[in-house]
Amino acid sequence: MYELIIIVYLLVALAIIGLVLIQQGKGADMGASFGAGASASLFGSGGSGNFLTRTTGVLATIFFVLSLIIGNLTNNRVKQSQEWENLTDAAPVVIEQDVPASAPESDIPQ
């Protein structure tokens, strides 16, 4: 589930980037037609947003909601992983080994 949300999050981010790059700013006409009603298009009312601006707004909202969800899920994952780390510190493992009896001194070469 977490991986699916990350994939959707990345796709939404790329879609926002693409839509913002495609859109034309309000001041784009100002350079081409300086003085020919450019102030009305720059400072005037923009009217209702077109398809690209509305889609960008919807994707931005989805992006922020997914950011909050991913932050919450990541926080819960860190807490769960820390619970399992304390298990190794609780009781050290003691391994007993069979040690062969020492050989008599007469058998040891000098």
C-alpha positions in Angstrom: 0.0 0.0 0.0 2.8 2.4 0.9 4.6 1.8 -2.4 1.4 2.4 -4.3 0.9 5.7 -2.6 4.5 6.7 -3.4 4.0 5.9 -7.1 0.8 7.9 -7.2 2.5 10.8 -5.4 5.3 10.8 -8.0 2.9 10.7 -10.9 0.9 13.6 -9.5 4.1 15.6 -8.9 5.2 15.0 -12.5 1.8 16.0 -13.8 1.9 19.2 -11.8 5.3 20.1 -13.3 4.1 19.4 -16.8 0.9 21.4 -16.4 2.8 24.4 -15.0 5.3 24.3 -17.8 2.5 24.2 -20.4 0.5 27.1 -19.1 1.0 30.6 -20.3 1.4 33.4 -17.8 -0.8 36.4 -17.6 2.1 38.7 -18.5 3.2 36.8 -21.5 1.4 39.1 -24.0 2.9 42.2 -22.5 6.2 42.0 -24.4 4.5 41.3 -27.7 1.8 44.0 -27.5 3.3 46.6 -25.1 0.8 49.4 -24.6 -2.0 47.8 -26.6 -4.3 46.8 -23.8 -1.7 44.8 -22.0 -2.5 46.4 -18.7 -6.0 45.1 -18.9 -4.8 41.5 -19.5 -2.2 41.8 -16.8 -4.1 43.5 -14.0 -7.7 42.8 -15.1 -9.9 40.1 -14.0 -8.9 36.7 -15.3 -12.5 35.4 -15.3 -13.1 31.7 -14.5 -10.0 29.5 -14.7 -9.6 27.4 -17.8 -9.1 23.6 -17.8 -5.3 23.8 -17.1 -5.6 26.0 -14.1 -8.4 24.0 -12.6 -6.5 20.8 -13.2 -3.4 22.2 -11.6 -5.4 23.2 -8.5 -6.9 19.8 -8.2 -3.5 18.1 -8.6 -2.0 20.4 -6.1 -4.7 19.5 -3.5 -4.1 15.8 -4.2 -0.4 16.4 -3.8 -0.7 18.0 -0.4 -3.1 15.4 0.9 -0.8 12.6 -0.3 2.1 14.4 1.4 0.2 14.3 4.7 -0.7 10.6 4.3 2.9 9.6 3.4 4.2 11.6 6.4 1.9 9.8 8.7 2.6 6.4 7.3 6.4 7.0 7.5 6.1 8.1 11.1 4.2 4.9 12.0 6.8 2.7 10.1 9.7 4.2 12.1 7.9 3.5 15.4 7.3 -0.1 14.4 10.9 -0.7 13.4 12.2 0.7 16.7 10.0 -1.7 18.7 11.9 -4.7 17.2 15.3 -3.2 17.8 15.0 -3.4 21.6 14.5 -7.2 21.6 18.2 -7.9 21.0 19.3 -5.8 24.0 17.0 -7.4 26.5 18.7 -10.8 27.1 22.2 -11.6 25.8 22.7 -15.0 24.3 25.2 -17.3 26.1 26.6 -20.1 24.1 28.2 -22.9 25.9 31.0 -24.9 24.2 32.4 -28.2 25.1 36.1 -27.7 25.9 38.2 -30.9 25.6 40.0 -31.9 28.7 43.6 -30.7 28.8 46.1 -33.3 27.7 48.6 -34.8 30.2 51.9 -33.1 30.3 53.8 -36.2 29.2 52.0 -36.1 25.8 53.0 -32.6 25.0 56.1 -32.4 22.8 58.8 -30.1 23.9 
